[in-house]
Amino acid sequence: MTPIEDHPLRYTLANELHARPFPSLEAPCGAIYLAIKRPEDAAERDRDVDRAHLTQLLDRYGAPHPQPGATHWFGEVGKFKLKWEQHTEFVTYTMFMPTLEDRPFDPKAFETFPADWLASAPGVRITSALIRVEADPGADEIVTRVEDWFVPESLAVSTVLDGAATVAGDFRIDAAGHMRLAVFVADVTGERRIGRIVQRLCEIETYKSMSMLGLARVRDMGLRLGELDAILSGLMSAMTKGDTGAEDTLSELLATSAELESLLAQSSFRFGATGAYEAIVNQRIEVLREERFNGRQTFAEFMMRRFDPAMRTVKASERRLQNMAERATRAGDLLRTRVDVERSSQNQKLLESMDKRADLQLRLQKTVEGLSVVAISYYAVNLVLYMAQPAAYAVGLSKLVLAAVTTPLVVLAVWWMVHRIREKME
């Protein structure tokens, strides 16, 4: 029996669900995380350039290359393991170290990425982090260490995954330019679960940073939005009061509306991406199943106090921009209606004026027709006199009598003929 034919993408789509497995980590260990993004048009970048940059790093360690068109790679590079992922707007590198440095969060660990290789990166750093994974030393020792490693006022500490680990971070950039994250794992926590926790922390930091790009965009356009709002309000007020000509107001309103639509088009991708990244941040925190540790704020509480207001600002600005564009469109429609009504009134007056002129022309035409009857009759009477004069002499009629007799008849005939011609033309 002939087997059923598979969809060309069946295996590709099925394997995509398993394409990016979590790393397996054993405490103690460390991770160095780096996310790179092009400053402009990152979503439309050449993805082959990202893979070429990865290949340069792999060649330094003599590691195998990724497959053509690959969007992820995981393997050994020397004594470390590297996880590379390509996303819509950025690429991430995570270097896993089997041992911990003596000095916690030593910036020298980041030298695992060669300096000249970093300088040739096809983009800029959106975030980087040093992650330290240790065995759980006990609650008191955790408190001592996190207070020494992090800024107390922004420190977030929580127990995750039903006591599997305790995570800590302050979401601040240290003097070396990196974020710091610490993970203290329980003895019963498996290697895969440790890898999932580290991966979730990296994703929270990355998508939090990407989300904040929306706030930067809002701040950049904030001043101009205020100016356009004032212009739009002024134009609508002028339209209501009728202080200026409707066509002049419409021209200014259309220019304002066009600029608003341009801002909306330029920002729509960033606003949409910000909403998607925010949802991922909240989802990644939710799956950690946080529990309060020693009265400290959790990651979710930190985000609620610091991150959520920024996201609400972005959403409010997006709604404001959309509302302004809609207001401008509605005002333009109303003003165009007003202009059309005014033009219709002008056209009506013009038609009335044309009717009056047509009536005058008709009267003039009738007057001319009357005069034309007289003129034609004059010449016609002369022609009749010339033709009838010999016969009139034969019967003894004088020319004056002949003219008196023929003139009424000729005039009547000419008038009848002109009248018939006018009726046929009408």
C-alpha positions as CSV (number, residue, x, y, z in Angstrom):
1,M,0.0,0.0,0.0
2,T,1.3,3.4,-0.9
3,P,2.2,5.4,2.3
4,I,0.5,8.8,2.7
5,E,2.6,11.8,1.7
6,D,3.9,14.0,4.5
7,H,3.6,17.8,4.4
8,P,7.0,19.2,3.4
9,L,7.3,21.1,6.7
10,R,6.0,18.3,9.0
11,Y,9.3,17.2,10.4
12,T,10.8,20.7,10.5
13,L,7.8,22.0,12.5
14,A,7.8,19.0,14.9
15,N,11.6,19.3,15.5
16,E,11.3,23.0,16.2
17,L,9.6,22.2,19.5
18,H,12.7,20.3,20.6
19,A,15.3,22.5,18.9
20,R,16.4,24.5,21.9
21,P,16.7,22.1,24.9
22,F,17.7,23.4,28.3
23,P,21.3,22.9,29.4
24,S,22.1,20.4,32.1
25,L,24.1,22.0,34.9
26,E,25.6,20.7,38.1
27,A,26.3,23.0,41.0
28,P,28.7,24.7,41.5
29,C,29.0,26.3,38.1
30,G,28.8,29.6,36.4
31,A,27.4,31.1,33.2
32,I,28.3,34.1,31.2
33,Y,25.5,35.6,29.2
34,L,25.6,38.0,26.3
35,A,22.8,39.4,24.0
36,I,23.6,41.4,20.9
37,K,21.2,43.5,18.9
38,R,21.7,45.8,15.9
39,P,20.8,49.4,16.8
40,E,18.5,49.9,13.8
41,D,16.3,47.6,11.8
42,A,17.3,44.5,13.8
43,A,14.3,42.5,12.6
44,E,15.4,42.9,8.9
45,R,19.1,42.2,9.5
46,D,21.1,39.7,7.5
47,R,20.9,36.5,9.6
48,D,24.0,35.0,7.8
49,V,26.1,37.7,9.4
50,D,25.1,36.4,12.9
51,R,26.1,32.9,11.9
52,A,29.4,34.1,10.5
53,H,30.2,35.9,13.8
54,L,29.4,32.7,15.7
55,T,31.6,30.7,13.3
56,Q,34.5,33.1,14.1
57,L,34.2,32.3,17.8
58,L,33.9,28.5,17.1
59,D,37.0,28.6,15.0
60,R,38.9,30.1,17.9
61,Y,38.2,26.9,19.9
62,G,38.2,24.5,17.0
63,A,34.5,23.6,17.5
64,P,32.3,22.4,14.7
65,H,30.2,24.9,12.7
66,P,26.4,25.1,12.8
67,Q,24.3,23.9,9.9
68,P,23.5,26.4,7.1
69,G,20.4,28.4,8.1
70,A,20.6,27.3,11.8
71,T,19.0,29.5,14.4
72,H,20.6,27.8,17.4
73,W,23.8,25.9,18.3
74,F,24.9,24.0,21.4
75,G,28.2,22.4,21.9
76,E,31.6,22.3,23.6
77,V,34.1,25.1,23.1
78,G,37.3,24.1,24.9
79,K,36.5,23.4,28.5
80,F,33.2,25.3,28.3
81,K,29.9,24.7,26.7
82,L,28.3,27.4,24.5
83,K,24.6,27.9,23.7
84,W,23.9,30.2,20.8
85,E,20.3,31.3,19.8
86,Q,19.1,33.6,17.1
87,H,15.9,35.6,17.8
88,T,13.8,38.1,15.8
89,E,15.8,41.1,16.9
90,F,18.8,39.8,18.7
91,V,21.2,36.9,19.2
92,T,22.3,35.4,22.6
93,Y,25.5,33.7,23.7
94,T,25.6,31.7,26.9
95,M,29.0,30.2,28.0
96,F,28.7,27.6,30.8
97,M,31.7,27.1,33.1
98,P,32.0,23.9,35.0
99,T,33.8,25.6,37.9
100,L,33.4,28.9,39.8
101,E,35.9,31.7,40.0
102,D,37.4,32.4,43.4
103,R,36.1,36.0,43.3
104,P,32.3,36.2,43.0
105,F,31.2,37.8,39.7
106,D,34.8,38.4,38.7
107,P,34.6,40.5,35.4
108,K,37.6,38.5,34.1
109,A,35.3,35.7,33.5
110,F,33.8,37.6,30.6
111,E,37.2,37.5,28.9
112,T,36.1,34.0,27.7
113,F,34.7,36.0,24.8
114,P,37.8,37.4,23.0
115,A,38.0,41.2,23.0
116,D,38.6,41.5,19.2
117,W,35.7,39.2,18.6
118,L,33.4,41.3,20.7
119,A,34.6,44.4,18.9
120,S,33.6,42.9,15.5
121,A,30.1,42.0,16.7
122,P,27.3,42.8,14.1
123,G,25.5,44.9,16.7
124,V,25.7,46.3,20.2
125,R,25.2,44.7,23.6
126,I,21.7,44.9,24.8
127,T,22.5,43.1,28.0
128,S,25.1,40.8,29.6
129,A,25.1,38.9,32.9
130,L,27.3,36.9,35.1
131,I,25.4,34.0,36.7
132,R,26.8,32.2,39.8
133,V,25.3,28.8,40.7
134,E,26.1,27.4,44.1
135,A,24.9,24.7,46.4
136,D,22.5,26.0,49.1
137,P,24.6,27.0,52.1
138,G,21.6,27.7,54.3
139,A,19.3,30.7,54.7
140,D,21.6,32.8,56.9
141,E,24.6,32.4,54.7
142,I,22.4,33.2,51.6
143,V,21.4,36.5,53.3
144,T,25.0,37.3,54.1
145,R,26.2,36.7,50.5
146,V,23.4,38.5,48.7
147,E,23.8,41.5,50.9
148,D,27.4,41.6,50.0
149,W,27.0,41.0,46.3
150,F,23.9,43.1,45.5
151,V,22.5,46.6,46.1
152,P,20.1,46.2,49.0
153,E,17.4,48.6,47.9
154,S,16.7,46.8,44.7
155,L,17.6,43.3,45.7
156,A,15.0,40.6,44.8
157,V,15.3,37.1,46.4
158,S,12.9,34.3,46.2
159,T,12.6,30.5,46.5
160,V,11.5,29.0,43.2
161,L,10.1,25.7,41.9
162,D,8.8,24.5,45.3
163,G,12.1,24.9,47.1
164,A,14.3,23.6,44.3
165,A,16.5,26.8,44.4
166,T,16.8,30.3,45.7
167,V,17.5,33.0,43.1
168,A,18.7,36.5,43.7
169,G,19.5,39.6,41.7
170,D,19.2,43.4,41.8
171,F,18.8,44.1,38.0
172,R,21.6,46.7,38.2
173,I,24.7,47.0,36.0
174,D,27.9,46.6,38.0
175,A,31.1,48.5,37.5
176,A,32.2,46.0,34.8
177,G,29.1,46.5,32.8
178,H,27.3,43.3,33.6
179,M,24.1,42.2,35.5
180,R,24.6,39.8,38.4
181,L,22.4,36.8,39.1
182,A,22.9,34.2,41.8
183,V,21.3,30.7,42.1
184,F,21.5,28.6,45.3
185,V,20.3,25.1,44.5
186,A,19.0,22.4,46.9
187,D,20.8,19.1,47.1
188,V,17.8,17.3,45.5
189,T,17.6,19.6,42.5
190,G,18.4,17.8,39.3
191,E,20.8,19.0,36.6
192,R,18.1,19.7,34.0
193,R,16.1,21.7,36.6
194,I,19.2,23.8,37.4
195,G,19.6,24.4,33.6
196,R,15.9,25.5,33.3
197,I,16.3,28.0,36.2
198,V,19.4,29.6,34.7
199,Q,17.8,29.7,31.3
200,R,14.6,31.4,32.7
201,L,16.8,34.0,34.5
202,C,18.6,34.8,31.3
203,E,15.3,35.1,29.4
204,I,13.8,37.4,32.1
205,E,16.8,39.7,31.9
206,T,16.9,39.8,28.1
207,Y,13.2,40.3,27.5
208,K,13.1,42.9,30.3
209,S,15.8,44.9,28.5
210,M,14.1,44.5,25.1
211,S,10.8,45.7,26.6
212,M,12.4,48.8,27.9
213,L,13.3,49.8,24.4
214,G,9.6,50.7,24.0
215,L,9.9,53.2,26.9
216,A,13.0,54.8,25.2
217,R,10.9,55.2,22.0
218,V,8.1,56.8,24.0
219,R,10.5,59.2,25.6
220,D,12.0,60.2,22.3
221,M,8.6,61.0,20.8
222,G,7.0,62.4,23.9
223,L,7.9,66.1,23.3
224,R,6.7,65.9,19.7
225,L,3.5,64.2,20.7
226,G,2.8,67.1,23.1
227,E,3.4,69.6,20.4
228,L,1.2,67.8,17.9
229,D,-1.6,67.5,20.6
230,A,-1.5,71.2,21.1
231,I,-1.5,71.9,17.4
232,L,-4.4,69.5,16.9
233,S,-6.4,71.1,19.7
234,G,-5.8,74.5,18.3
235,L,-6.9,73.5,14.8
236,M,-10.1,71.9,16.2
237,S,-10.8,75.1,18.2
238,A,-10.3,77.2,15.2
239,M,-12.5,74.9,13.2
240,T,-15.3,75.3,15.8
241,K,-15.0,79.1,16.0
242,G,-14.5,79.6,12.3
243,D,-11.7,82.1,12.9
244,T,-9.8,80.9,9.9
245,G,-10.6,79.7,6.4
246,A,-11.8,76.1,6.2
247,E,-9.4,75.2,3.4
248,D,-6.4,76.6,5.3
249,T,-7.4,74.7,8.5
250,L,-7.9,71.6,6.5
251,S,-4.4,71.8,4.9
252,E,-2.8,72.2,8.4
253,L,-5.0,69.4,9.8
254,L,-4.0,67.0,7.0
255,A,-0.3,67.8,7.6
256,T,-0.7,67.1,11.3
257,S,-2.6,63.9,10.6
258,A,0.1,62.7,8.2
259,E,2.8,63.2,10.8
260,L,0.8,61.3,13.4
261,E,0.2,58.4,11.0
262,S,4.0,58.5,10.2
263,L,4.8,58.3,13.9
264,L,2.3,55.5,14.4
265,A,3.8,53.5,11.5
266,Q,7.3,54.0,12.7
267,S,6.4,52.9,16.3
268,S,3.9,50.1,15.6
269,F,6.6,47.4,15.5
270,R,8.3,48.6,18.6
271,F,5.0,48.9,20.5
272,G,4.0,45.4,19.4
273,A,7.3,43.9,20.3
274,T,7.3,45.6,23.7
275,G,3.9,44.0,24.5
276,A,5.2,40.6,23.4
277,Y,8.4,40.9,25.4
278,E,6.5,42.0,28.5
279,A,4.2,39.0,28.3
280,I,7.3,36.7,28.1
281,V,8.9,38.4,31.1
282,N,5.7,37.9,33.2
283,Q,5.3,34.3,32.0
284,R,8.9,33.4,32.8
285,I,8.5,34.8,36.3
286,E,5.2,33.0,36.8
287,V,6.6,29.6,35.8
288,L,9.3,29.9,38.5
289,R,6.5,29.7,41.1
290,E,8.2,32.1,43.5
291,E,7.9,32.0,47.3
292,R,9.0,34.8,49.6
293,F,12.5,34.3,51.0
294,N,13.2,35.8,54.5
295,G,10.8,38.7,54.0
296,R,12.6,39.9,50.8
297,Q,10.8,41.1,47.7
298,T,10.3,38.6,44.9
299,F,11.2,39.1,41.3
300,A,7.5,39.5,40.6
301,E,7.2,42.3,43.2
302,F,10.3,44.0,41.8
303,M,8.8,43.9,38.3
304,M,5.4,45.2,39.6
305,R,7.1,48.2,41.2
306,R,9.8,49.0,38.6
307,F,8.9,47.3,35.3
308,D,5.1,47.4,35.1
309,P,4.9,51.3,35.4
310,A,7.3,51.5,32.4
311,M,5.1,49.1,30.4
312,R,2.0,51.0,31.4
313,T,3.6,54.2,30.1
314,V,4.3,52.6,26.8
315,K,0.8,51.3,26.5
316,A,-0.7,54.7,27.4
317,S,1.5,56.5,24.9
318,E,0.5,54.0,22.2
319,R,-3.2,54.6,23.0
320,R,-2.6,58.3,23.0
321,L,-0.9,58.2,19.6
322,Q,-3.7,56.1,18.2
323,N,-6.4,58.4,19.7
324,M,-4.7,61.5,18.3
325,A,-4.5,59.9,14.9
326,E,-8.2,59.0,15.1
327,R,-9.1,62.5,16.3
328,A,-7.2,64.1,13.4
329,T,-8.9,61.8,11.0
330,R,-12.4,62.6,12.4
331,A,-11.7,66.3,12.4
332,G,-10.4,66.1,8.9
333,D,-13.6,64.3,7.8
334,L,-15.7,66.9,9.5
335,L,-13.7,69.8,8.0
336,R,-13.9,68.2,4.5
337,T,-17.7,68.0,4.9
338,R,-17.7,71.7,5.9
339,V,-15.6,72.6,2.9
340,D,-17.9,70.5,0.6
341,V,-21.0,72.2,2.0
342,E,-19.4,75.6,1.4
343,R,-18.4,74.7,-2.1
344,S,-21.9,73.4,-2.7
345,S,-23.3,76.7,-1.6
346,Q,-20.9,78.5,-3.8
347,N,-21.8,76.3,-6.7
348,Q,-25.5,76.9,-6.0
349,K,-25.0,80.6,-6.2
350,L,-23.0,80.2,-9.3
351,L,-25.8,78.2,-10.9
352,E,-28.3,80.8,-9.9
353,S,-26.2,83.5,-11.5
354,M,-25.8,81.3,-14.6
355,D,-29.6,80.9,-14.8
356,K,-30.1,84.7,-14.6
357,R,-27.6,85.2,-17.4
358,A,-29.2,82.4,-19.4
359,D,-32.6,84.2,-18.9
360,L,-31.1,87.5,-20.1
361,Q,-29.6,85.8,-23.1
362,L,-32.9,84.2,-23.9
363,R,-34.7,87.6,-23.7
364,L,-32.0,89.1,-25.8
365,Q,-32.3,86.3,-28.3
366,K,-36.0,86.8,-28.6
367,T,-35.4,90.5,-29.1
368,V,-32.9,89.8,-31.8
369,E,-35.3,87.3,-33.4
370,G,-38.0,90.1,-33.5
371,L,-35.5,92.5,-35.1
372,S,-34.4,89.8,-37.5
373,V,-38.0,89.4,-38.6
374,V,-38.2,93.1,-39.5
375,A,-34.8,93.0,-41.3
376,I,-35.7,89.8,-43.2
377,S,-39.1,91.2,-44.0
378,Y,-37.6,94.5,-45.4
379,Y,-35.4,92.6,-47.9
380,A,-38.2,90.1,-48.7
381,V,-40.7,93.0,-49.4
382,N,-38.2,94.5,-51.8
383,L,-37.7,91.2,-53.6
384,V,-41.5,90.7,-53.9
385,L,-41.9,94.3,-55.3
386,Y,-39.2,93.6,-57.9
387,M,-40.9,90.4,-58.9
388,A,-44.6,91.6,-58.7
389,Q,-44.1,95.2,-60.1
390,P,-44.5,94.2,-63.8
391,A,-47.8,92.5,-63.1
392,A,-48.9,95.4,-60.9
393,Y,-48.3,97.9,-63.8
394,A,-50.3,95.6,-66.1
395,V,-53.4,95.9,-63.8
396,G,-52.8,99.5,-62.9
397,L,-51.5,99.2,-59.4
398,S,-48.8,101.7,-58.3
399,K,-45.7,100.6,-56.5
400,L,-46.9,102.2,-53.3
401,V,-50.2,100.3,-53.3
402,L,-48.3,97.1,-54.2
403,A,-46.0,97.6,-51.2
404,A,-48.9,98.3,-48.9
405,V,-50.6,95.1,-49.9
406,T,-47.5,92.8,-49.9
407,T,-45.7,94.0,-46.8
408,P,-48.2,92.6,-44.1
409,L,-48.2,89.3,-46.0
410,V,-44.4,89.1,-46.2
411,V,-43.9,90.0,-42.5
412,L,-46.5,87.4,-41.5
413,A,-44.7,84.8,-43.6
414,V,-41.3,85.6,-42.3
415,W,-42.5,85.6,-38.7
416,W,-44.2,82.2,-39.2
417,M,-41.0,80.8,-40.7
418,V,-38.8,82.0,-37.9
419,H,-41.2,80.7,-35.3
420,R,-41.2,77.3,-36.9
421,I,-37.5,77.1,-37.0
422,R,-37.2,78.1,-33.3
423,E,-39.7,75.4,-32.3
424,K,-37.8,72.7,-34.1
425,M,-34.5,73.8,-32.5
426,E,-36.1,73.8,-29.0
